Amino acid sequence: MSPKIILIYPPLVKPSEPPAGIGKLSSCLTANGIDHSVIDANLEGILYLLQDASNNKTTADRWTTRSRKNRESNLAALQEITTYQNPSRYQRAVTDINHLLNVAGKSYRIDLSLADYRDHCLSPVKSADLITAADKPQTNPFYTYFQHRLENALEENPEYVGFSLNYLSQALCTFAMIGFVKQIAPRQKIVLGGSLVTSWIKLGVHKDIFKGFVDEMTAGPGEKKLLELLGVKDGVSNCAPDYSGFPIHSYLSPDVILPYSSASGCYWHKCAFCPEKAEGNNYLPLSVSQVTQELQALSMQFRPSLIHLLDSSIPPSLLDALAGKPPGAPWYGFTRITEKLADPEFCLSLKRSGCKMLKLGIESGDQEVLDMLNKGIDLTTASGALKALKSAGIATYCYFLFGTPPENEKSALKTMAFVCRHHDFIDFLNLAIFNLPATSIEAQSLATSDFYEGDLSLYKNFYHLAAWHRPVVRNFMEKTFKKHPAIVPILQRKPEFFSSNHAPFFVLNKNY
């Protein structure tokens, strides 16, 4: 039987785990008896380019020659947990694989990495450039891969081909693939969804902007929209993800990482300048009992080495439930600082449930900045939580944000002081410069200008009242914050390219 729809996850994102969104869609379609197929073109495309680069016999420098020679052993190394006991071996494998990808993109004037795709000629935030990518798919470095892959897939005559576009790094490849489909099958119906598409729609973008290429665009969870398009009324849409259609043992991680989301949106939904809030995304959680049951069932089915909880913030009720009903495999995810996390006994219960690492959005070490951002975080509690989690043996991946409207240099120095005081309790750091969401209510009170030159840009530049502008902030981060002797060792632990996706594997072995 021919599939009614083919679901495609395009390049390029970190190839460490199967795509959760398509996993949910696949499960929903199966539950409703709809024949379909899934393609992780991100993983397949990356492996294809790596193979192609290794077969290239042209003259190369010593690094390229070494990387080609060791491609298979390096890929295998990233799938072995013992590699994460040897940080230098891990670093060598990752950088050599990444170098091969970079070499593959050079002739197309594309900077390819294991985590990003940067075109020197086309911008992913310009609709005209996306259309150019669709008009000229042969100029994409993944063309030789997806040309044959899509030709073979379309022989099955699907009613729809759906693309899941979640990150800017996927945008140009997505449209190159869409353009190729339309070239060889002009009447083929294309559905475009994913989190980036949701943001575009909330920005006011309509499918007509991509007329001739995109037939349907969908915002938010796509299950109900797909069922509607495929003629299913009152179908089952609340299903656990299904990854059986993906090559789950081929991802660049030890064994299987199982991504899972218990909700869309964020339960806090109060932070100033938050994209979730700016876009008006509702918080739609599954019941705690359903989550714990599904996680245990998925653990039995796939035997993952790690569960990745994808929630914007794991709610306290779910943390309680996981502590009482462990999911059956080690797990990690993002959560908010609460008083409960400062309770050593509660942290121990999380540890016993399999929690290996928590990602924490502390954002600032200045209480006044946190209050003005409505983060709902108390720094005294944050301090207690970091200590309690460390005592329990749960690693912390802490996020700090610089250059927000209420911050100034004095505030940033307070953040640096906070990190330095807690350097023994912070395992990994994520540092970022603030981007102002174009649709946020708060942006209306600021003097703004275009962040990117493009009609699809989600952010704005703004005039900082304290003259704490992006170049000044970046200079502070690079020359002051990152150079502090107490902070340097934390930054050095961060897994290159894969960052938090691989960090728990170092924690499992406590060797960094």
N, C-alpha and C positions, 0 to 999 in steps of 0.2 A: 504494500500500500504506500502511495506517495505521501510525504508529509504535507500537512496543510500549511505549516510554517517552519522556517529555519531560523533559529535564534543565533546571532553572531556577536561575539565579544571581540572588538577590534584592537589592534595594537595602538598605543604602547603604554603598558603599566607594569609594575613589578610582577614578574611571573612566579609568585610564591604560593598561590592557592587558587582554587577554582573561583569563578565569578559568582558571587552570592545572588545577585539579582536574577540572572538567568537560571540559576538553580531553583529559585522560587517559582519562576515562570514555568519551567519544565515540569515541576511537580504538579502545578495547577493544571496544566494541559493534560498530563497523564491522568489525573483524577477525573477529568471530564471526558476522557476517551478520545482526545485529539492527538492524532499522529503528528509527530514533529521530530526535529533533530536539532542538535546544538553543536556549535563550532567555537572553540576557544582559539580564535585566530591570533590572539595575542601570544599565547604560549607557542602555538604551531609556527607562527611567523618568526618569532625570535629564534627558535631552534633551527628553522630553515635557514635564516641568515647566518647563523653561527656555522652550520654545516657548509653553506656556500662559501663563506669566508675561509674555511679550513681547506676547501678543495681548490681555492684560487692559488695557482702556482706562480703568480707574478712575483717579481723581486720584492722583498720586504725587509724592513729593519729587523734588528735582533728581537725586539719585543714582540712584533707581529709574528715572526717565525716561531718563537717560543709559544705564543698563545695558540697558534694553529696546531702545533705539535701536541700540546697538552689539553686541547679542547675537551676530549672525552673524559679524561681523568679529572679535569676541573669541574665539569658538570656532575660527574659522579660524586665528587668530594662534597658538593653542596647538598647532596641528598644523603650524606652520611653524618650521623650525629657526632661521631668522633672528631670530625673536622672542627666542630664548634668548641672542642676542648683545646684546640690549637689555633689561637687567633691569627697568628702569622700565616698559617696554611690557608685559613679562611680568606684572609685579605688577598693572598696571592691568587687564589682561585677566582674570587669575585672581580678583581681588577683585570685579570687576563681575559675573562669572558667579556667583561664590559669593553675592553679594548677591541676585541674582535667585532663587536656590534658597532662601535664607533668607526672602525675602518670600513664596515659595510655601508655606512651612511655617507661617507666623505664624498664619493663621486656624485652623489645626489644633492650635495650642499646641505645635508641634514646632520645635525648633531644627535646621534642615537646613544642612549645609555640604557641600562637595565631599569631605569625609573623615569625616563623622560624622552621626549621627541621635540626637537627644535629645528624649525625650517628657517633658513636665512632669507628666503624669498616670500613665503606665504605666512600669514598670521591666522591662528585659530579663532581670533576674536573679530575677524572681518568676514561677513557673509560672502562677499565677492570673492575672497580668497578660497573659501571652502568650495564655492562653485567652480573656481578654477581648478582646484584639486580634483573635483568630480569630472570636469571636462577633460583633464589630462592625467588619468590614473597611471599611465605608463611612467610618469615622472616620480612615482612614489617608490622608495627603496624596497617595499614589501610586494611590489607588483608581480615579480616572477613567482612569488609564493601564491598570492591570492588569485592570480589569473587562472591557474589550473584548478585550484581548490574550489573556486566559485563556479567555474564551468562544470565541474563534476557534480557539485551540489544542485545546480539548476537543472540538470538532466532529470531530476526527480519531479520537476514541475510543481513547486510549492505555490500555494495561493498567495502567501506573503513571505517576505524576508524581513526579519526584524533585527535592528542594530541597537545594542545597549551602549550608549555614549555617556560616560560618567566623568571623564577628566579632559581638560584641554589637551593633554598629551595624546589623546585618542582622536581628536576632532578631524585633523587633516587625513589621517588614514581611513577613518570612517567614511568620509566623503569620497575618497579615492575608490574605495570598495563599492560604494553606492553608484558612483559614476560608471564603474566597470560593469556592474550588473545591468544598468540601464543601456549601456552600449550593446551588450550581447542579447538582452531581453527587454526591449523598450517598454513592454506592457507589464513587466513584473511590478507588483505592488510592494512598496517599501514602507515599513513602519520604523519610526525613530523614537526611542525612549532612553531612559537613564537619568541620573541625577543632574548632569550638566544640561540636558534638554529640559528638565523640569525648571531649572533656574532660568533658562532662556525664555520659557513660556511665561514664567512669573515676571520677567522683564518686559513682556509684551510682544515677544517674537511669535510670529504665526507661520504655519507651514508654507504659506504662499511665498515666503522669502526664499524658499528652496524649490520653487515650482519646477516641475519637470524631473525632479530627483526624489523628493520625499512626498509620499501620498498621505501619510498619517503621522502626527506627532502626539505623544502622550506624556502627561505630567504625573509624577508620583508613582506609587506602586502600579504596575502595568497589567496585573492579572485580569481585572474586570474589563479593561479596555480591549485586551486581546480576545477574551471570551465574546465580547460584544461584536468585534470585527468578524469573528469566526462563526457567528450565528448561534451562540450558546446563551440561552436565557436562564437566569437564576442558577448559574453553575456554582460549583464549589471553588472558592478562591482562597480560603484560609488553610494553606497546606505547608507542611515542613519542606525545606529545600531538598531537592534530589540531585545528587552529583554523579549518579551512575553513568550518565552520558559523557562524562569528562574523563580525560586520562589522568586520574587523580594521583597516580604514582609517578607522573612525569614532571611535576612542578619542581622548581629549584628550591626545595626545602627537604629536611629529613622526613621521610614517610609522608603522611597526609595531614595538611592543615585543613580544618573544617570551619569555614566561615558561617556565622549564624547571627541573625538579627532578631531581637525580641520586640522591636518597635520601629516605626518610622517617626521622625521628628525627635524632639528633646523634651523630657518631662519638666525641666526647669523653665525653659522658654521665657526667661526674664532678662537675660544679659543685653546690655546696650550694644548696638552695632552688630548683633548676631545675625548671620545670613539666614538661619532658620526662622528667626523672628521676623526679619525684614521681608522674607518671601511669604510669610503667613502660613507656613507649613504646620499642619495640625499634628499633635502627638497622638499616635495610634498604636497603643501597645497590645500585645497578645496577653492573655491571662498568664499569671505566674505558673499555674499548674500545667498549662499547655506547654510552656517553655521548658520546664524541667522534664516533662515526659518526652518531648521531642528531642531534647539534647541527649537524654539517656538512650533513646531508640537509635538516634544517629550515631552515637558512640559505639553501640553494639554492631551496627551495620558496617561502618567504615573503619573502626578501630584507629581513630586519628592519634597522631602524636601530640596534637595541640588543637584546642578549640579557640577560634578567634571570635569573640563577641563584638559585633560591629556597631552596637548602639552608640548614638551620640553621647549618651551618658547612661550607664547601667543604673537603674533606679534602686534605691535602698531596699524596696520590697523584694526585688530579684536577688540582690546580694544575700538577703536573709534566706531566701529559698535555696540558693545554691549552697550556702553553708550547711543547710539541713539535708538537702538532697543533691549530693555531688553529681555532676554530669557524666562521670565515668571516664574522664580524660583530663589531662592538664589544660588549663584555660587562662586566658587573659583578656583584658578589654579596657575601655575608657570609662571612668566614673568621676563623680564630683567629690570634693573634700566634704565630709560630714563628721559630726562628733562621733558617730559609730566607728569610723575608721581610726579614730584616736583611741579606741578601746582595744587594749592588747589581746584580751580574750576573744573578741570578735575577729580580730585579724588572724588569730590562731585557727579559728573555725574556718575562715576562708582558705587558709593554707591547707588544712586537712581536706578541704573539698577539691583541691587541685589547683587553686589559684597560684600562678607562678609570677605574674607581673600585673600591675595596674598602671594605666596611663592616667595622669592627673593634670588637669588644666588649672594650675595655680595662677598663671598669667603675670602676676606682679608681686613684688615684695613690699609694696607700699599699700597699707590698709586704706588710705584715703582714695587711691586710684581704684582699688577693688570695689569700694563702696560706690564710687561715681559710675562705675561700669555695671553696677548691680549684679556682681558675680555671686553674692551670697556666701562668700568665703571669709572665714576669720583666720588670720595668720597664726594665731596661737593654736587653733585647732589644726591647721595645716602642719605646724611643727610637730604637734603630738601625733598626727597621723603618719608622717614620715618616719618617726621613731618607732611607732607601734608596728608598722608594716615591716621595717627593717628587722625588728626583734623577732617577728613571726617568720621571717625568711621569704617575704614577698618583695620582689624587686619593684622599683618605681621608675617610671618613664615620665619625667616632669616637663610640662609645656609652659613656656614663658613668652609673653607677647610684648614687644617694644614699639613705641611710637603711637600709642593710643592717644586720643584727644586730651584726656586728663593727665597724661604723663608728661614729665619734663626730665631734665638730666638728673636732678636731685632724686626724683622717684626711681629712675633707672639705677642709680647708685645704691638705693635701698634694696632693689631687687638683687643686685650683685651681692650685697652684704648678706641677704637672706640665703642665697644659694651657697655662699662661702660658709656660713654658720652651719649649714646642713649638708655639707659636701659628703660626709660619711654616710648619709642616709638617702642620697640620690644616686641611682645607678646609671640613668641615662637622661640626657637633656634634648629637648626640641626647642630651638630658638627661632622666632619668626618676627618679621616686621609687620605691623598692623596694616591690613587692607580695608578701606572703607566701603562697605556694601552700597552700591548705587541706589538701592531702593529702601535703605533704612530710614526710619523716621528721623533719627538723630542727624542724619546727613543734611537735612533741610536747614539746620541752623548753622551750617558751616559753609565757608566759601570754598567751592569745589571746582575741579577741572578734570578733564579726561585722564584716566589712569593709563589706559591703552588707547591707541588710535584705532577704534573699531566699533561697529554698531552692536557687537555681541559682548562687549566688556561688562563684567558684573561689578566692577569697582570704580571708585573715583579717587583722584588725588584731592587733598584738602589743605587749606592754609592752617597751620598749627599756630595757635595763639601764643605759645611759648617759644616759637621758632624752633621747635623740636621736629624738624623736617626729616624726611627719609634719608637723604645723604648724611646728615649729622648723626642720625640714629645708627645707620649702618657703620659709620666710622667708629662710634662708641662701641658697638658690638664687636667689631673686628679687632680694634686696637686696644680696647680696655677690658671689656667683659671676657672675651674668649682667651685673653692672654693671662688672666689671673691664675697663679700657680695652683690654687685650690680647685679651679674649674677645668683646667686643661686635661687632667686625667679622666674626668667624667666625659668630656667631649670625645676623647680618644677611644672610648669604649663603644661608641655608636657604630653599629654595623653599616658599612658604606653601601649606598644605594638601597638596600633592603630595610634599613633603619628598624622601626619597631616590629616589622614583620618577622625579623630573624632574632631580635633581641632576646625573646624568651628562651631560645635554644642555648644561648650563652648562660642564662640564669639557671637552666636545668643542670648545667655542669659546674656552675659557680667558678668559671675560669675566664676571667677577663682582667 
